[in-house]
Amino acid sequence: MALRPARYVPALFALPVLAGVALAQPRPPDAPVGPVLSSVGSLAASLVVSAVIGLLVVGLAPDYARTIVGRVRARPGQSVLYGLASFVAAFVATVALAITIVGLVVAVPGAIAFGLLVAAGSVLGWTALFASVLGGERSLVAPMLAGVLASVAVGLVPLLGGLVNLVVSATGFGAMSAQYLASR
């Protein structure tokens, strides 16, 4: 049975509707009253930042993106383990550096760089997932955009969304870590 990517396009455009559903949920009476625009604004900002990072990675380094997507698809378990181990190692290294005053000079830019790398790994993890569904033989742009939409939509689910995003981010970043270690 041939996979027809065009069948899934309406579902991808329906994903932002989930944001409205999440925002329309009743809030507890003791919850602070805040503008709804901030929730929609943070959702839009997350969507735009993830899409920009994804377009930069897929556009500027398409061969690298294909290598990482291929690694995730070939060895997802190894990628998750490498990702989780990398998260723990980066946390320990940042705390160890932050203890000293001199280390703070390195820890702060290092944490920012690590955050950008994790964001790129997250986008590549979602791209690998949707490359399997939509097919990414010619271009990774459509699977990447679908993955960004799915990431934001899944992130709206309170606890499970964060866990799913953590696993997918760990998978993408783990594949990047494994690729880096293999190339040394």
PAKE-837418 format. One line per 4 residues: their letters; for each residue x, y, z of N, C-alpha, C, O, CB. Coordinates in nm, 3 decimals, m for minus. Glycine has a CB too. Layout:
<sites>
a) X,Y,Z,X,Y,Z,X,Y,Z,X,Y,Z,X,Y,Z  ...
</sites>
This chain:
<sites>
malr) 0.085,m0.117,0.000,0.000,0.000,0.000,0.089,0.124,0.000,0.174,0.140,0.087,m0.096,0.000,0.122  0.070,0.209,m0.097,0.151,0.330,m0.110,0.103,0.436,m0.011,m0.017,0.455,0.010,0.146,0.384,m0.254  0.199,0.504,0.047,0.169,0.612,0.140,0.146,0.740,0.060,0.229,0.777,m0.023,0.283,0.631,0.244  0.034,0.806,0.084,0.001,0.929,0.012,0.010,1.047,0.109,m0.079,1.068,0.191,m0.142,0.921,m0.051
pary) 0.119,1.123,0.100,0.137,1.234,0.192,0.025,1.337,0.186,m0.007,1.400,0.287,0.268,1.302,0.164  m0.036,1.355,0.070,m0.142,1.456,0.056,m0.261,1.426,0.146,m0.336,1.517,0.181,m0.188,1.464,m0.089  m0.280,1.301,0.184,m0.391,1.265,0.272,m0.377,1.328,0.410,m0.477,1.354,0.477,m0.401,1.113,0.285  m0.254,1.352,0.452,m0.229,1.399,0.588,m0.223,1.551,0.600,m0.220,1.604,0.711,m0.101,1.341,0.637
vpal) m0.222,1.621,0.487,m0.211,1.767,0.491,m0.327,1.832,0.566,m0.302,1.920,0.649,m0.206,1.822,0.349  m0.455,1.793,0.543,m0.563,1.855,0.622,m0.546,1.835,0.772,m0.577,1.924,0.852,m0.699,1.800,0.578  m0.498,1.717,0.811,m0.477,1.692,0.954,m0.369,1.783,1.010,m0.379,1.828,1.125,m0.440,1.546,0.978  m0.266,1.811,0.932,m0.160,1.899,0.979,m0.210,2.042,0.997,m0.168,2.111,1.090,m0.042,1.898,0.881
falp) m0.300,2.086,0.908,m0.355,2.220,0.923,m0.457,2.226,1.038,m0.486,2.334,1.089,m0.421,2.265,0.793  m0.509,2.111,1.077,m0.603,2.108,1.189,m0.533,2.111,1.324,m0.597,2.138,1.426,m0.691,1.985,1.180  m0.404,2.084,1.328,m0.332,2.082,1.454,m0.341,2.213,1.532,m0.357,2.208,1.654,m0.188,2.050,1.429  m0.331,2.330,1.468,m0.342,2.453,1.547,m0.477,2.470,1.617,m0.488,2.547,1.712,m0.319,2.572,1.458
vlag) m0.579,2.398,1.570,m0.709,2.404,1.637,m0.696,2.353,1.781,m0.770,2.396,1.870,m0.815,2.322,1.559  m0.604,2.261,1.802,m0.583,2.208,1.936,m0.542,2.319,2.033,m0.571,2.311,2.152,m0.478,2.099,1.934  m0.475,2.420,1.981,m0.437,2.532,2.068,m0.561,2.602,2.121,m0.567,2.638,2.238,m0.347,2.632,1.991  m0.659,2.621,2.034,m0.783,2.683,2.079,m0.857,2.598,2.180,m0.915,2.650,2.275,m0.873,2.710,1.960
vala) m0.854,2.467,2.160,m0.918,2.377,2.255,m0.849,2.384,2.390,m0.915,2.388,2.494,m0.916,2.233,2.202  m0.717,2.386,2.389,m0.642,2.393,2.515,m0.667,2.526,2.585,m0.680,2.530,2.707,m0.492,2.374,2.489  m0.673,2.635,2.510,m0.693,2.766,2.570,m0.836,2.785,2.619,m0.860,2.866,2.708,m0.657,2.875,2.470  m0.930,2.712,2.561,m1.071,2.728,2.598,m1.107,2.649,2.724,m1.220,2.658,2.772,m1.160,2.685,2.483
qprp) m1.014,2.572,2.776,m1.043,2.494,2.896,m1.069,2.587,3.013,m1.005,2.691,3.026,m0.927,2.398,2.928  m1.164,2.549,3.099,m1.191,2.636,3.215,m1.070,2.637,3.308,m1.002,2.536,3.327,m1.317,2.588,3.291  m1.046,2.753,3.365,m0.933,2.762,3.457,m0.986,2.755,3.600,m1.099,2.793,3.628,m0.853,2.893,3.433  m0.903,2.706,3.689,m0.944,2.697,3.829,m0.972,2.836,3.885,m0.914,2.934,3.840,m0.835,2.627,3.912
pdap) m1.061,2.845,3.983,m1.097,2.976,4.038,m0.979,3.049,4.103,m0.977,3.172,4.105,m1.207,2.960,4.138  m0.882,2.975,4.155,m0.769,3.041,4.221,m0.654,3.072,4.126,m0.550,3.122,4.169,m0.719,2.954,4.334  m0.671,3.042,3.997,m0.565,3.070,3.899,m0.557,3.220,3.874,m0.660,3.288,3.868,m0.591,2.994,3.767  m0.436,3.270,3.859,m0.422,3.414,3.832,m0.485,3.450,3.698,m0.475,3.376,3.601,m0.274,3.455,3.835
vgpv) m0.548,3.564,3.695,m0.611,3.611,3.572,m0.504,3.680,3.489,m0.438,3.773,3.535,m0.732,3.706,3.601  m0.489,3.635,3.368,m0.392,3.694,3.278,m0.449,3.700,3.139,m0.547,3.632,3.109,m0.260,3.616,3.278  m0.391,3.778,3.055,m0.445,3.788,2.920,m0.424,3.659,2.843,m0.319,3.595,2.854,m0.380,3.904,2.844  m0.525,3.621,2.766,m0.516,3.501,2.684,m0.415,3.521,2.573,m0.356,3.425,2.523,m0.654,3.464,2.626
lssv) m0.395,3.644,2.536,m0.301,3.673,2.429,m0.161,3.624,2.462,m0.085,3.586,2.372,m0.299,3.821,2.400  m0.125,3.626,2.591,0.009,3.579,2.626,0.024,3.430,2.597,0.132,3.386,2.555,0.038,3.607,2.773  m0.081,3.353,2.617,m0.075,3.210,2.585,m0.066,3.189,2.435,0.014,3.108,2.387,m0.196,3.137,2.641  m0.148,3.262,2.361,m0.144,3.251,2.215,m0.012,3.305,2.163,0.045,3.250,2.069,m0.263,3.327,2.151
gsla) 0.037,3.412,2.225,0.165,3.469,2.183,0.281,3.374,2.207,0.370,3.362,2.122,0.191,3.599,2.256  0.281,3.307,2.322,0.389,3.212,2.349,0.380,3.091,2.256,0.482,3.036,2.215,0.386,3.166,2.496  0.258,3.051,2.223,0.239,2.941,2.129,0.293,2.981,1.991,0.364,2.904,1.927,0.090,2.902,2.120  0.257,3.101,1.948,0.304,3.149,1.818,0.455,3.166,1.817,0.521,3.131,1.719,0.236,3.282,1.782
aslv) 0.511,3.218,1.926,0.656,3.236,1.933,0.727,3.102,1.928,0.829,3.088,1.860,0.694,3.311,2.062  0.675,3.004,1.998,0.734,2.870,1.996,0.730,2.812,1.856,0.826,2.751,1.810,0.661,2.777,2.094  0.618,2.831,1.789,0.602,2.781,1.653,0.702,2.848,1.558,0.766,2.781,1.478,0.458,2.803,1.604  0.714,2.979,1.568,0.803,3.054,1.478,0.949,3.021,1.506,1.026,2.998,1.413,0.779,3.206,1.493
vsav) 0.988,3.018,1.633,1.129,2.990,1.667,1.167,2.848,1.622,1.274,2.827,1.566,1.153,3.006,1.819  1.079,2.752,1.647,1.108,2.614,1.605,1.116,2.604,1.454,1.203,2.535,1.400,1.002,2.518,1.659  1.026,2.672,1.384,1.029,2.668,1.238,1.155,2.733,1.183,1.214,2.683,1.088,0.905,2.738,1.180  1.197,2.843,1.243,1.319,2.911,1.196,1.441,2.823,1.220,1.526,2.808,1.132,1.337,3.047,1.268
igll) 1.449,2.764,1.339,1.562,2.674,1.367,1.561,2.556,1.270,1.665,2.518,1.216,1.555,2.622,1.514  1.443,2.500,1.248,1.432,2.388,1.155,1.470,2.426,1.013,1.542,2.352,0.946,1.293,2.334,1.156  1.423,2.541,0.967,1.457,2.585,0.831,1.607,2.614,0.819,1.667,2.588,0.715,1.376,2.710,0.794  1.667,2.668,0.924,1.811,2.691,0.921,1.888,2.560,0.912,1.980,2.547,0.832,1.855,2.769,1.045
vvgl) 1.849,2.463,0.994,1.921,2.335,0.994,1.901,2.262,0.861,1.997,2.216,0.800,1.874,2.246,1.111  1.775,2.252,0.817,1.746,2.179,0.694,1.797,2.256,0.572,1.840,2.194,0.474,1.594,2.155,0.681  1.792,2.389,0.577,1.836,2.468,0.462,1.987,2.483,0.451,2.042,2.475,0.342,1.775,2.602,0.468  2.054,2.505,0.565,2.198,2.528,0.562,2.281,2.400,0.566,2.393,2.397,0.516,2.237,2.615,0.676
apdy) 2.226,2.296,0.624,2.300,2.170,0.635,2.210,2.051,0.600,2.182,1.967,0.685,2.358,2.152,0.777  2.165,2.045,0.474,2.071,1.937,0.439,2.131,1.797,0.449,2.062,1.703,0.488,2.021,1.959,0.298  2.259,1.783,0.416,2.322,1.651,0.426,2.332,1.607,0.572,2.306,1.491,0.605,2.461,1.653,0.361  2.369,1.700,0.659,2.376,1.669,0.802,2.237,1.634,0.855,2.222,1.538,0.931,2.435,1.789,0.881
arti) 2.136,1.710,0.815,1.999,1.683,0.861,1.955,1.544,0.814,1.895,1.469,0.891,1.901,1.790,0.808  1.985,1.509,0.689,1.949,1.375,0.640,2.024,1.266,0.717,1.968,1.160,0.746,1.980,1.363,0.488  2.151,1.291,0.751,2.229,1.194,0.828,2.167,1.172,0.965,2.154,1.058,1.010,2.375,1.241,0.843  2.128,1.280,1.032,2.068,1.268,1.166,1.933,1.201,1.158,1.901,1.115,1.240,2.055,1.407,1.232
vgrv) 1.851,1.239,1.059,1.720,1.175,1.042,1.738,1.026,1.014,1.665,0.943,1.068,1.640,1.243,0.927  1.835,0.992,0.930,1.862,0.851,0.901,1.909,0.775,1.025,1.870,0.660,1.046,1.967,0.839,0.792  1.991,0.839,1.107,2.038,0.775,1.231,1.923,0.752,1.328,1.914,0.647,1.391,2.146,0.860,1.298  1.835,0.851,1.340,1.718,0.836,1.429,1.630,0.722,1.380,1.583,0.640,1.460,1.636,0.967,1.436
rarp) 1.607,0.716,1.251,1.520,0.611,1.197,1.584,0.473,1.206,1.514,0.373,1.224,1.485,0.642,1.051  1.718,0.466,1.194,1.786,0.337,1.198,1.806,0.287,1.341,1.792,0.168,1.367,1.920,0.348,1.129  1.838,0.377,1.434,1.868,0.338,1.572,1.800,0.430,1.672,1.867,0.509,1.738,2.020,0.339,1.595  1.668,0.422,1.685,1.598,0.514,1.776,1.632,0.489,1.923,1.646,0.585,2.000,1.449,0.501,1.756
gqsv) 1.646,0.366,1.963,1.678,0.335,2.103,1.812,0.390,2.144,1.826,0.450,2.250,1.676,0.185,2.125  1.912,0.369,2.058,2.046,0.422,2.086,2.042,0.575,2.092,2.108,0.636,2.176,2.147,0.374,1.978  1.965,0.635,2.003,1.956,0.782,2.001,1.895,0.836,2.130,1.942,0.936,2.183,1.874,0.828,1.882  1.791,0.770,2.180,1.728,0.815,2.305,1.828,0.804,2.421,1.840,0.896,2.501,1.601,0.732,2.336
lygl) 1.898,0.691,2.429,1.994,0.673,2.537,2.108,0.775,2.531,2.146,0.831,2.633,2.051,0.532,2.533  2.161,0.799,2.412,2.265,0.900,2.396,2.211,1.037,2.436,2.282,1.115,2.501,2.317,0.903,2.252  2.088,1.067,2.398,2.029,1.196,2.431,2.011,1.216,2.580,2.048,1.320,2.633,1.897,1.211,2.362  1.956,1.116,2.647,1.937,1.127,2.792,2.071,1.138,2.864,2.085,1.217,2.957,1.858,1.007,2.845
asfv) 2.169,1.058,2.821,2.301,1.066,2.882,2.365,1.203,2.857,2.431,1.257,2.945,2.392,0.955,2.827  2.344,1.258,2.739,2.398,1.391,2.709,2.332,1.499,2.793,2.398,1.592,2.838,2.381,1.423,2.560  2.201,1.486,2.815,2.130,1.583,2.900,2.187,1.582,3.041,2.213,1.687,3.098,1.978,1.552,2.903  2.208,1.462,3.096,2.260,1.450,3.232,2.403,1.504,3.238,2.438,1.578,3.330,2.256,1.303,3.280
aafv) 2.485,1.468,3.140,2.624,1.515,3.139,2.632,1.667,3.126,2.714,1.730,3.192,2.701,1.449,3.023  2.547,1.725,3.044,2.548,1.871,3.028,2.503,1.940,3.156,2.557,2.044,3.194,2.459,1.914,2.911  2.403,1.883,3.223,2.357,1.941,3.349,2.466,1.937,3.455,2.492,2.037,3.522,2.232,1.868,3.400  2.531,1.822,3.469,2.639,1.808,3.568,2.754,1.902,3.535,2.809,1.966,3.625,2.690,1.661,3.573
atva) 2.792,1.913,3.408,2.902,2.001,3.370,2.867,2.147,3.395,2.951,2.224,3.440,2.938,1.980,3.222  2.743,2.186,3.366,2.702,2.325,3.389,2.702,2.359,3.536,2.749,2.467,3.575,2.563,2.350,3.330  2.650,2.269,3.620,2.651,2.293,3.765,2.794,2.299,3.817,2.827,2.386,3.898,2.571,2.183,3.839  2.878,2.208,3.771,3.018,2.207,3.816,3.089,2.336,3.776,3.169,2.390,3.853,3.092,2.085,3.759
lait) 3.061,2.385,3.656,3.124,2.510,3.613,3.066,2.631,3.686,3.138,2.726,3.717,3.107,2.528,3.463  2.937,2.628,3.713,2.871,2.742,3.776,2.912,2.760,3.922,2.891,2.868,3.977,2.721,2.727,3.766  2.968,2.659,3.984,3.010,2.669,4.124,3.120,2.773,4.139,3.125,2.844,4.239,3.057,2.533,4.177  3.208,2.780,4.042,3.318,2.876,4.051,3.282,3.003,3.975,3.203,3.000,3.880,3.448,2.815,3.995
ivgl) 3.338,3.113,4.015,3.313,3.241,3.948,3.369,3.238,3.806,3.303,3.284,3.712,3.376,3.357,4.028  3.488,3.185,3.791,3.549,3.178,3.658,3.467,3.086,3.567,3.454,3.112,3.447,3.695,3.127,3.669  3.413,2.980,3.624,3.333,2.887,3.546,3.204,2.947,3.494,3.152,2.902,3.391,3.302,2.768,3.627  3.151,3.048,3.564,3.029,3.114,3.516,3.048,3.177,3.379,2.955,3.183,3.299,2.984,3.219,3.616
vvav) 3.167,3.224,3.354,3.197,3.286,3.224,3.180,3.183,3.112,3.141,3.218,3.001,3.340,3.345,3.222  3.208,3.059,3.142,3.194,2.952,3.044,3.055,2.888,3.052,3.000,2.848,2.949,3.304,2.845,3.065  2.999,2.877,3.172,2.874,2.806,3.191,2.755,2.875,3.124,2.671,2.808,3.064,2.846,2.791,3.339  2.748,3.006,3.132,2.633,3.077,3.076,2.630,3.066,2.923,2.528,3.024,2.868,2.635,3.225,3.118
pgai) 2.738,3.101,2.852,2.733,3.082,2.706,2.720,2.934,2.666,2.656,2.901,2.566,2.859,3.141,2.643  2.781,2.846,2.746,2.769,2.703,2.719,2.626,2.655,2.731,2.581,2.574,2.651,2.858,2.624,2.812  2.553,2.704,2.832,2.414,2.665,2.850,2.328,2.718,2.736,2.235,2.651,2.691,2.360,2.715,2.985  2.359,2.837,2.688,2.284,2.894,2.575,2.311,2.811,2.449,2.218,2.778,2.375,2.324,3.043,2.552
afgl) 2.437,2.779,2.425,2.471,2.697,2.308,2.407,2.559,2.317,2.357,2.506,2.218,2.623,2.682,2.294  2.408,2.502,2.438,2.345,2.371,2.458,2.195,2.380,2.428,2.139,2.290,2.365,2.369,2.321,2.601  2.131,2.486,2.473,1.988,2.503,2.446,1.957,2.510,2.297,1.859,2.453,2.250,1.936,2.629,2.513  2.042,2.581,2.223,2.022,2.589,2.077,2.044,2.453,2.011,1.971,2.416,1.919,2.117,2.692,2.016
lvaa) 2.144,2.379,2.058,2.168,2.246,2.002,2.053,2.150,2.034,2.014,2.069,1.950,2.299,2.188,2.056  1.999,2.161,2.155,1.885,2.077,2.191,1.764,2.113,2.107,1.688,2.026,2.064,1.851,2.090,2.341  1.745,2.243,2.082,1.634,2.286,1.997,1.649,2.229,1.856,1.551,2.183,1.796,1.625,2.439,1.993  1.770,2.233,1.802,1.795,2.175,1.670,1.772,2.024,1.674,1.714,1.968,1.581,1.939,2.207,1.623
gsvl) 1.817,1.958,1.781,1.795,1.814,1.794,1.647,1.780,1.804,1.602,1.680,1.749,1.868,1.761,1.915  1.573,1.863,1.875,1.429,1.841,1.887,1.361,1.850,1.750,1.279,1.766,1.714,1.366,1.942,1.984  1.397,1.953,1.675,1.339,1.969,1.542,1.376,1.850,1.453,1.293,1.800,1.378,1.386,2.102,1.476  1.501,1.806,1.462,1.543,1.692,1.380,1.477,1.562,1.426,1.449,1.474,1.344,1.694,1.677,1.385
gwta) 1.452,1.548,1.556,1.380,1.430,1.604,1.238,1.426,1.550,1.192,1.321,1.504,1.377,1.429,1.756  1.168,1.540,1.556,1.033,1.546,1.500,1.035,1.529,1.349,0.944,1.469,1.292,0.965,1.679,1.536  1.139,1.581,1.283,1.152,1.565,1.138,1.167,1.418,1.102,1.108,1.372,1.005,1.273,1.646,1.084  1.246,1.345,1.180,1.264,1.202,1.155,1.131,1.128,1.170,1.099,1.039,1.091,1.369,1.143,1.250
lfas) 1.055,1.165,1.272,0.925,1.100,1.294,0.833,1.124,1.176,0.770,1.030,1.127,0.859,1.152,1.422  0.825,1.248,1.130,0.734,1.278,1.020,0.791,1.242,0.883,0.715,1.230,0.787,0.698,1.424,1.022  0.921,1.225,0.872,0.977,1.176,0.746,0.932,1.033,0.723,0.916,0.989,0.609,1.132,1.185,0.747  0.911,0.959,0.833,0.860,0.823,0.821,0.715,0.822,0.775,0.673,0.735,0.699,0.873,0.749,0.954
vlgg) 0.637,0.920,0.821,0.495,0.925,0.789,0.472,0.988,0.652,0.401,0.932,0.568,0.418,1.003,0.896  0.533,1.104,0.628,0.508,1.179,0.505,0.602,1.142,0.392,0.575,1.170,0.275,0.517,1.325,0.532  0.712,1.081,0.427,0.814,1.052,0.327,0.902,1.175,0.309,0.852,1.285,0.283,0.749,1.010,0.193  1.029,1.156,0.321,1.121,1.269,0.308,1.230,1.237,0.210,1.347,1.269,0.232,1.181,1.306,0.443
ersl) 1.193,1.172,0.100,1.293,1.129,0.004,1.359,1.247,m0.067,1.481,1.249,m0.084,1.231,1.035,m0.098  1.277,1.345,m0.108,1.333,1.457,m0.182,1.370,1.574,m0.092,1.479,1.629,m0.104,1.236,1.502,m0.286  1.281,1.611,m0.004,1.303,1.728,0.079,1.258,1.700,0.222,1.159,1.629,0.244,1.229,1.851,0.022  1.330,1.755,0.317,1.293,1.740,0.457,1.211,1.857,0.509,1.176,1.862,0.627,1.417,1.723,0.542
vapm) 1.180,1.953,0.421,1.109,2.072,0.466,0.968,2.038,0.512,0.927,2.082,0.620,1.104,2.176,0.354  0.892,1.962,0.435,0.754,1.928,0.474,0.751,1.845,0.603,0.673,1.877,0.692,0.685,1.851,0.361  0.834,1.739,0.616,0.834,1.668,0.744,0.878,1.755,0.861,0.830,1.738,0.973,0.924,1.547,0.735  0.970,1.849,0.835,1.016,1.937,0.943,0.903,2.030,0.987,0.882,2.047,1.107,1.137,2.019,0.897
lagv) 0.832,2.089,0.893,0.722,2.179,0.928,0.609,2.102,0.998,0.549,2.153,1.093,0.668,2.249,0.803  0.580,1.982,0.951,0.479,1.899,1.018,0.524,1.865,1.159,0.443,1.864,1.252,0.452,1.770,0.937  0.652,1.836,1.176,0.705,1.805,1.308,0.700,1.924,1.402,0.671,1.908,1.521,0.847,1.756,1.297  0.727,2.044,1.351,0.718,2.164,1.433,0.574,2.185,1.479,0.550,2.214,1.597,0.769,2.289,1.354
lasv) 0.480,2.171,1.388,0.338,2.184,1.425,0.299,2.080,1.529,0.231,2.111,1.627,0.248,2.169,1.301  0.342,1.957,1.508,0.308,1.850,1.603,0.374,1.875,1.738,0.312,1.851,1.842,0.352,1.714,1.547  0.497,1.922,1.737,0.566,1.949,1.863,0.492,2.052,1.946,0.475,2.036,2.067,0.708,1.997,1.835  0.450,2.159,1.880,0.377,2.264,1.951,0.242,2.212,1.998,0.200,2.241,2.110,0.359,2.388,1.862
avgl) 0.173,2.137,1.914,0.043,2.083,1.952,0.053,1.983,2.067,m0.027,1.986,2.160,m0.024,2.016,1.832  0.152,1.896,2.060,0.172,1.798,2.168,0.210,1.869,2.296,0.172,1.826,2.405,0.280,1.695,2.129  0.286,1.977,2.285,0.327,2.053,2.402,0.211,2.116,2.478,0.227,2.156,2.593,0.422,2.158,2.362  0.095,2.124,2.415,m0.022,2.181,2.482,m0.083,2.085,2.583,m0.156,2.128,2.673,m0.127,2.218,2.380
vpll) m0.054,1.957,2.570,m0.107,1.858,2.664,m0.023,1.867,2.791,0.099,1.852,2.784,m0.105,1.712,2.603  m0.086,1.891,2.907,m0.010,1.925,3.027,0.108,1.837,3.063,0.220,1.887,3.058,m0.101,1.925,3.139  0.093,1.714,3.098,0.206,1.634,3.144,0.262,1.546,3.033,0.383,1.540,3.011,0.165,1.548,3.262  0.173,1.479,2.964,0.214,1.386,2.859,0.286,1.458,2.745,0.380,1.404,2.688,0.092,1.311,2.805
gglv) 0.242,1.579,2.713,0.306,1.655,2.605,0.452,1.684,2.635,0.538,1.674,2.548,0.232,1.783,2.581  0.480,1.721,2.759,0.618,1.747,2.798,0.703,1.622,2.792,0.819,1.627,2.750,0.623,1.805,2.937  0.647,1.511,2.833,0.722,1.384,2.827,0.749,1.342,2.683,0.860,1.297,2.651,0.645,1.274,2.901  0.648,1.356,2.597,0.667,1.319,2.456,0.773,1.409,2.393,0.861,1.362,2.322,0.534,1.330,2.377
nlvv) 0.765,1.540,2.420,0.865,1.631,2.366,1.005,1.601,2.421,1.104,1.613,2.348,0.827,1.776,2.397  1.013,1.561,2.547,1.143,1.524,2.604,1.201,1.403,2.532,1.320,1.403,2.498,1.129,1.494,2.754  1.120,1.301,2.509,1.170,1.180,2.442,1.212,1.210,2.299,1.317,1.164,2.254,1.062,1.069,2.444  1.130,1.287,2.227,1.164,1.319,2.088,1.288,1.408,2.082,1.374,1.391,1.997,1.045,1.387,2.016
satg) 1.297,1.505,2.175,1.416,1.590,2.180,1.540,1.509,2.213,1.645,1.529,2.153,1.397,1.702,2.284  1.527,1.418,2.309,1.640,1.332,2.345,1.681,1.245,2.227,1.800,1.219,2.206,1.604,1.243,2.466  1.584,1.200,2.149,1.615,1.117,2.033,1.693,1.196,1.929,1.795,1.149,1.879,1.486,1.060,1.971  1.646,1.315,1.896,1.716,1.396,1.797,1.853,1.442,1.845,1.951,1.434,1.771,1.633,1.517,1.761
fgam) 1.859,1.490,1.970,1.988,1.535,2.022,2.083,1.418,2.043,2.204,1.431,2.024,1.969,1.612,2.155  2.029,1.303,2.081,2.113,1.184,2.097,2.173,1.139,1.965,2.288,1.095,1.961,2.032,1.071,2.157  2.095,1.151,1.858,2.149,1.116,1.726,2.260,1.214,1.687,2.359,1.174,1.627,2.037,1.116,1.620  2.242,1.342,1.723,2.347,1.440,1.696,2.472,1.407,1.777,2.584,1.415,1.725,2.298,1.582,1.729
saqy) 2.454,1.370,1.904,2.569,1.334,1.989,2.640,1.210,1.935,2.763,1.206,1.928,2.522,1.310,2.134  2.562,1.108,1.898,2.621,0.985,1.845,2.696,1.012,1.715,2.803,0.956,1.691,2.511,0.879,1.821  2.639,1.098,1.631,2.706,1.131,1.506,2.836,1.205,1.532,2.936,1.181,1.464,2.614,1.216,1.416  2.835,1.295,1.629,2.956,1.368,1.664,3.064,1.271,1.714,3.180,1.280,1.672,2.926,1.476,1.771
lasr) 3.026,1.180,1.803,3.123,1.084,1.857,3.174,0.990,1.749,3.291,0.951,1.750,3.061,1.002,1.971  3.087,0.952,1.655,3.130,0.862,1.547,3.225,0.930,1.449,3.308,0.865,1.386,3.008,0.808,1.471  3.213,1.062,1.437,3.298,1.132,1.341,3.434,1.169,1.399,3.520,1.218,1.326,3.229,1.257,1.293  3.455,1.146,1.527,3.583,1.183,1.591,3.688,1.081,1.565,3.801,1.096,1.611,3.567,1.200,1.740
</sites>
